[in-house]
Amino acid sequence: PFAHLKTGRFHYEVFGDKQLPAVLLIMGLGMPAAGWPRSFISMLLEKSLRVITVDTEMQAVRALFSSENVYVAAIGRTLLRLPVQAPYLLEDMALDLVQLLDELKLQRAHVVGASMGGMIGQTL
């Protein structure tokens, strides 16, 4: 399914019973939610947890292409060792996930992140 957030559509999947405690799995930059090993998700389900996976690569695409030539300009500024103003921050990505949890009517969830997903999770 898709959540319809202020920043656009956001793909997610839910596994397990609605009544169980939730675990939010946040994959790293450019990796789809399907990148989480099914054996890992199965193990969490066996531990009586509800598992929610999200596609953060949609966030990355919005960050890179939110305005014309942002990506190219950022690379150029980095090579020149100049500061880069990101149009979409970790805080924005975390707020997307807060909105997703709100849409799912969850007040809390355990958070697990891989790579950039871990950074988003820490910010969350």
N, C-alpha and C positions, 0 to 999 in steps of 0.2 A: 504493500500500500504506500501511498504518498501522504505526507503531512503537508498542509498548505500554510506555510509560514510567511512572515513579513518579507523575508528575503527570497521567497520562491518555493517551488516544490522540493520536497526532501524525501527520498526513498528510505524506507525502513522495513524491517521484518520482526515479527514477534513469534517466539516459540514458547510453548508451555502454558500453564494455567494462569488466568488473570489474577487469581487469589494469592499466588505465590510471590515471595519477594523478588524484585526485579534486578537484573544485571544488565547494564548498558555497555555494549561492546563497541568501541570506537577504533576503527582501523586507521592506519597511517596514510600519509599523503599519496594520492594516486591509486590507492588500493580499494577495491570495492568491498562491501560488507561480506560478499561471498568468499573473501579471502580468509575468513575465520575457519579453521579446520572443523569439519562436521563432528569429528571425534571430541573436540573441545566443547562444542555446543552440547553434544549428547551428555558429556560428563557433568556439565552444569545442570542440565535438565534432570539427570539422575540424582543430583544433590538437592532436588526440590526447589529449583530456582526458575524463574521466568526469564528468558533471554531476549534482549532487544538488540538488533544490529542496525547500524545506520551507514549510509553511503556518504562519507566525507569527501569523496573525490568531487562531488557536485559543488561543495564549498570551495574546493581548490580552484575549480574552473571559474566560478564566480569571482574569486579573488584575482586570478590572473587576467581575466578578460572583462573586468567590470567597466573599463573605459579603454578607448583606443590606445594601442601601443604601450599599455602599462607594463606588460611583461618585458618588452624589449628595453624600455626606459629603465626598468629596475635592474636588468642585467648590466646595462651601460653604467649606471650609477654605482653599482657594486664594483665593477672593474676599475672605476675611477676612485674607489674608496670614499664615495660620497654617501650621505644618509639616504635611505630609501623610505618613502612614505607608502606604507601598505594600505590599500583601499579596504581590506577585509582582514581584521585582526583576530587573534586567538579568542579574544573576548567576544567578538561577533559570532564566532563558531560555537563558543560555549552557550551564548544566548539562544542560538538556533536550537541547541539541544534542550535547553530549559523549556523553550516553546514546545518542542516535541514531547517532553515529559508532561507538560501541562495538557497537551492535546490527548495524551494517553491517560490523563487523570491520575498521574503518579506524583506523589509528594516527595518520594525518595527512591533512590536506586543505587546499588553498588555500581561503580564505574571502573571499567578496565579498558586501557588504551594501549595500542601498539604504535611506537614511533611518534609521529605527530599526533596521533590519537591520544597518546599519553599526555602530551602537552595540553591538548584541548581538555582532557579529563582533569588535569591539575588545575586548569583555569576554571573549569566548571565547579 
